[in-house]
């Protein structure tokens, strides 16, 4: 079955900000993968074998990659988590993420015509995580002679330099700025060609849409497409996709999520010959290596084995009546990752109304960033949202909001729920998690648990439940009795946050 929510029609609208609204056969099978070579971390070529037509349930060798989970592997190998456990009795019963490098055997149920086996990039270099902490985008662009050095363009109600645009998209979507620069270099020669090809000025990444003209909006479109594929593959949901020409592509189950993301992106705009070049060793991979060196030379595992979320409380004060208004849905953008949950305070009116109720810190930490409707709570306290656990709040009013750089305690007021930032049909708070730059799926193998409430996905985006033993709360924007929720944590009195000081 083709997963239509990953189709090109999903992104037919401008993606200026995160939204709490939902964006809205006859196939020609592509050629099977052929044997190729890929260089290992020491630069020597290793064969990439063709995959045989495995008998149902055959055990195949697999080495766990950063971020792998049983749920995701089951989807990719067309099997089930219990079957994987049965073949690997050493896997702990309470495993979450699998340890990178762990050898496994996976019972496979063959799907014909798997795609390219060449791995373009490890996933730790896709996300805006620890690998990017010391990277200076502006400084890097400034020492290259390409047209991007002097580029300025409209972005987010401002005029920004090319480097600032890359950093803005990298921060919002949590995609590595190095990755985005390599993409611009591969498709436009941004860092090496002195002249910007006039034919590429409107649609430099090849997506011809009136809603995505110019470098910024093309990067926004690309980042959203990339995240849809990256997290769809990570969750085991995206197992095949259709090119605009009707050709069906099934990513190789051994692939990295970042490689599948690039395959999906290039499938939207490139013809067959250009697509095959882009996803091979002389395509994007070569552009990345020319700029930043061999991506496989050093370990970049950003998700450890058996990752655990810290204890979190609900984002409201004890005694207040709120509603669970949105089950798992996108953390930022449209589509995947389904990292976020929505909660709304009890108000007498529907829609976007002011409230004096506070959204509160679900844990102690530092305020790493604030923006239009945004508060980012960094739980490891280093002030860098690219490392460790982070809670991303959206739709918090700027009036009375906490200041960037503040240390806050669990339960401390952060800001008032509102409709500020992105698109919203009613006053609420949107919460999502990241770990080392990776959006964490709300109902995945490491669920977004607050005060013991475990989220589950529903049949569609925004649907879903929160459960405890013997208790169930169903998400509903109607804010009815079945969606009511409240905190049972200890009541703590906190001072009212001092508002941010406006810049002169």
Secondary structure, DSSP 8 states (H G I E B T S, - for coil): ---GGGSGGGG-S---S-BSS------EE------EEEE-TTS-EEEE-------TTEEEEEE--TT-BHHHHHHHTTS-HHHHHHH-TTS-TT--B--TT-EEEEEE---SSB--------GGGTBSSGGGTT--HHHHHHTS-SGGGG-EEEETTEEEEHHHHHHHHHHHHTB-HHHHHHHHHHHH-TTT-SS--GGGSS-TTS---TTS-HHHHHHHHHHHHHHHHHHHHHTT----EE-TTSEEEB--TT--HHHHHHHHHHHHH--HHHHHHHTSTTTHHHHHHHHH--TTSS----S-TT--------SS-TT--EEEEEEEEESSSSSS-EEEEEEEE--SS-SS-----EEE-SS-EEEEEEETTEEEEETTSSS-TTSSEEEEEESB-STT---TT-EE-TT-EEEEBBS-SSB-SSSBEEEEEEETTEEE-TTSSS---BTTBEEEE-SSTT-EEEEETTEEEE--TT--GGGEE---S---------------
